[in-house]
Amino acid sequence: MMILCVAEIRHGKLVSSIFELLTAAKAMGQPVAAAVVGGAAASAAADTLKGRGFEKVYVASHASLDGQSDEAYAHALKAIVAQAKPETVLLPASAQWRAVAPRLAVLLGTGLASDVIEATAGADKKVQVVRAAFGGNVLSKIAVKGSPAIVTVRPMSYTRTDASGSGAVENVAIAPAGWKVKTRVTGFAPEAATEVDLAAAEKVVSGGRGLGNPQGFELIRKLAQTLGAAVGASRATVDAGWIPYRHQVGLTGRTVRPRLYVACGISGQIQHLAGMSASDVIVAINTDKDCPMMKLANFAVHGDLNEIIPAIVAEVHKLRGEAPAMAGAKKAYCRASFSRNSAASAAAMPARASAVRMWRASCSARSRATPPTGRSTRSTSSST
Ligand SMILES: Cc1cc2nc3c(=O)[nH]c(=O)nc-3n(C[C@H](O)[C@H](O)[C@H](O)COP(=O)(O)OP(=O)(O)OC[C@H]3O[C@@H](n4cnc5c(N)ncnc54)[C@H](O)[C@@H]3O)c2cc1C
């Protein structure tokens, strides 16, 4: 039995989601191969993958696959499946492969489970998956009928495996002339984005209802820009129309797994935590010191975000020798109360050490935000 992980190539570059699929596949304890489909960039991507923990890398490369047609990709992948004969095919649940997966399932006459957050091998070695259903209110465990099982895996549901090895590349012959392809991609117009991509971000600064109004996201953007972070949001702010849905973190938004997550004015309801609790280091800024996010956080800053965020931004600029400080920074220095949730930090310290260093280096939060007036800091144990 073998698991085939499908690589995504976006704008000529291999996307790291393939290494998340590798983690999922390895956890199932079966041999793992990779599949690469595409135009000119496919062969180079396959060469990269052959030394990265896959026993074999199957590649279907043809100039006609440069246009990213879902139908053509499904046909090419069908040819790879015929040659590799996997028991399970794992694909990233990205915009591209979410569209290809059902077409592949129809071509193969087999079952599909989409957007899964966990995949395991059952007693019969067949894949069983967990996916969120009914808007995230239910987690369902699913067995897929048919072989191979087609499974799309939600981005960031797994860490990335950084393995080495020497798998062979095997070319798969394809005959695009015989495929029924009714669509052709004629161009790509990227959204004008000046912000860091949330899905792949190593640092995320998120805002919640505590921002008070849509303008509050200016503060979030300022802090995100300063730290080189992506902007995230709670569903409450998305539902209120303060920020587009693509920024939503949580069960019904994106799952993120950054080294640093800064939650500003977010209470930490379970649906939000579902999308970010795997972050290496969590910093919470909140006026309610007892809310779930403050308890989960490794570093809890108790106070008004309108004062604390400018203080952090000002401090980072100061450390870098840059001007100017934001208005209100001095007040924040006096009012914020900072605590480190030591139980959570200590338990995960080896994995989190670099992110902790990064956070300290970037804003010196611990020493600067501790109240200078003798106000006591809170030390809360928490679980992550
Ligand atoms: C099926 C379902 C799916 C859902 N999916 C998601 C999801 O994907 N993502 C998601 O986020 N939610 C989701 N939700 C909603 C979730 O249950 C919460 O309602 C939502 O996360 C709350 O957002 P919030 O923390 O911004 O707002 P609130 O819960 O209102 O919290 C606001 C916080 O701001 C703090 N605050 C107020 N003023 C300040 C200030 N000046 N400075 C600092 N702090 C301040 C308050 O103390 C409070 O903790 C879902 C709900 C359901 C039922």
The ligand as an ORCA input file, in Angstrom:
! r2SCAN-3c Opt
* xyz 0 1
  C     -20.069     27.537     13.603
  C     -19.222     28.697     14.029
  C     -18.016     28.913     13.388
  C     -17.186     29.981     13.790
  N     -15.991     30.172     13.159
  C     -15.170     31.149     13.612
  C     -13.895     31.345     13.027
  O     -13.499     30.677     12.071
  N     -13.112     32.311     13.535
  C     -13.497     33.118     14.580
  O     -12.721     33.992     14.976
  N     -14.700     32.950     15.125
  C     -15.554     32.011     14.664
  N     -16.795     31.894     15.219
  C     -17.241     32.948     16.169
  C     -16.702     32.757     17.578
  O     -17.566     31.911     18.291
  C     -16.633     34.125     18.317
  O     -17.909     34.733     18.267
  C     -15.645     35.090     17.714
  O     -14.387     34.451     17.545
  C     -15.473     36.281     18.656
  O     -14.639     37.226     18.072
  P     -13.820     38.245     18.975
  O     -12.948     37.509     19.893
  O     -13.219     39.235     18.036
  O     -14.982     39.016     19.742
  P     -15.382     38.971     21.281
  O     -15.650     37.595     21.724
  O     -16.485     39.971     21.426
  O     -14.094     39.472     22.052
  C     -13.629     40.792     22.021
  C     -12.453     40.866     22.991
  O     -11.871     42.157     22.933
  C     -11.488     42.545     24.235
  N     -11.412     44.012     24.249
  C     -12.403     44.922     24.200
  N     -11.898     46.177     24.154
  C     -10.544     46.040     24.170
  C      -9.477     46.981     24.136
  N      -9.676     48.286     24.029
  N      -8.206     46.503     24.187
  C      -7.959     45.161     24.268
  N      -8.947     44.235     24.308
  C     -10.225     44.678     24.247
  C     -12.585     41.989     25.131
  O     -12.123     41.856     26.466
  C     -12.845     40.645     24.461
  O     -12.012     39.642     25.015
  C     -17.613     30.845     14.833
  C     -18.827     30.605     15.474
  C     -19.627     29.546     15.078
  C     -20.918     29.310     15.796
*
